[in-house]
Amino acid sequence: MTRIQNFINYRRSHKVTLMLEKAQEAITDDVRITDLGVIYTADNVTVLRWAEYNGRGIKAVSCLKKRLGDFEPEPREFQITGDGIVVGESLGHLRGLLTGVPAAEQEKPEYER
């Protein structure tokens, strides 16, 4: 782990943004940010997740950690379009979204596309 920490600190000192990716093998898999236990080294942690909403698969994004400054932790739907990435409305009425099996905690708002 010391090597990982040194690698990250070296990149950070040279103003390089380091992005690490960890793919989940199953849609309803437990969310584990890292298998190495080095989450403390991360300045920012963003989770991209598939989920079901109103009978269709959606992509959700949420920020779990941001070391400097405020952030909005509520998950939001996002779409990848020809114009780029479009981040939609909050999915805050859903609970269990990070597990891939969300349940509505309150009445679902109308979904517009």
C-alpha positions in Angstrom: 0.0 0.0 0.0 2.9 2.3 0.6 3.8 2.1 -3.1 0.2 3.1 -4.1 0.2 6.0 -1.7 3.6 7.2 -3.0 2.4 6.8 -6.6 -0.7 8.9 -5.9 1.2 11.6 -4.0 3.7 11.9 -6.8 1.0 12.4 -9.4 -0.9 14.8 -7.2 2.3 16.9 -6.7 2.6 17.2 -10.5 -1.0 18.4 -10.8 -2.1 15.2 -12.5 -5.6 13.9 -12.0 -5.5 10.2 -11.4 -8.6 8.2 -12.3 -8.9 4.6 -11.2 -11.7 2.3 -12.3 -13.1 -0.7 -10.7 -15.7 -2.6 -12.7 -18.5 -4.5 -11.0 -19.1 -7.9 -12.5 -22.8 -8.2 -11.4 -25.5 -5.6 -11.6 -26.7 -6.3 -8.0 -23.1 -6.9 -6.7 -22.1 -5.3 -3.3 -20.4 -2.0 -3.9 -16.8 -2.2 -2.9 -14.8 0.9 -3.8 -11.5 -0.9 -3.6 -10.3 -4.4 -2.9 -7.0 -3.1 -1.5 -8.4 -0.9 1.3 -6.9 2.3 -0.1 -10.0 4.4 -0.1 -8.4 6.9 2.2 -6.0 7.9 -0.6 -8.9 9.0 -2.9 -9.8 12.7 -3.1 -13.0 12.0 -5.0 -15.1 8.9 -5.3 -17.9 8.7 -8.0 -20.0 5.6 -8.5 -21.7 4.8 -11.8 -24.4 2.2 -11.4 -27.0 0.4 -13.5 -30.5 0.2 -11.9 -34.1 -0.4 -12.8 -36.6 2.5 -12.7 -40.2 2.3 -13.9 -39.4 -1.0 -15.6 -36.4 0.1 -17.6 -32.7 0.0 -17.1 -31.1 3.4 -16.2 -27.6 4.6 -15.5 -27.1 6.4 -12.2 -24.2 8.5 -10.9 -23.5 9.6 -7.3 -20.6 11.2 -5.5 -19.6 9.3 -2.4 -16.6 11.4 -1.4 -15.1 14.7 -2.3 -12.2 15.9 -0.2 -12.3 19.6 -1.1 -15.6 21.5 -1.3 -19.2 20.6 -1.1 -20.9 18.0 -3.1 -24.4 16.6 -3.7 -24.5 13.0 -2.5 -28.0 12.2 -4.0 -27.8 9.8 -7.0 -29.0 11.1 -10.4 -29.8 9.5 -13.6 -27.4 10.2 -16.5 -27.5 9.5 -20.2 -24.7 9.4 -22.8 -26.0 11.2 -25.9 -24.6 12.5 -29.1 -24.2 15.9 -27.3 -22.3 14.4 -24.4 -23.2 13.4 -20.9 -26.6 14.6 -19.6 -27.2 14.4 -15.9 -30.9 14.3 -15.0 -33.1 14.7 -11.9 -32.3 13.4 -8.5 -33.2 9.8 -7.7 -33.4 10.7 -4.0 -36.8 9.1 -3.6 -35.2 5.6 -4.3 -33.5 3.7 -1.6 -31.1 0.8 -2.3 -29.9 2.3 -5.6 -26.3 1.4 -4.9 -27.3 -2.2 -4.5 -28.8 -2.3 -8.0 -32.2 -3.2 -6.5 -33.8 0.2 -5.5 -37.2 0.5 -3.8 -39.3 3.7 -3.9 -39.4 5.2 -0.4 -42.1 7.7 -1.5 -44.3 8.2 -4.4 -42.4 8.2 -7.7 -42.4 11.5 -9.5 -43.5 11.5 -13.1 -40.7 10.5 -15.4 -40.2 12.6 -18.5 -37.9 11.8 -21.3 
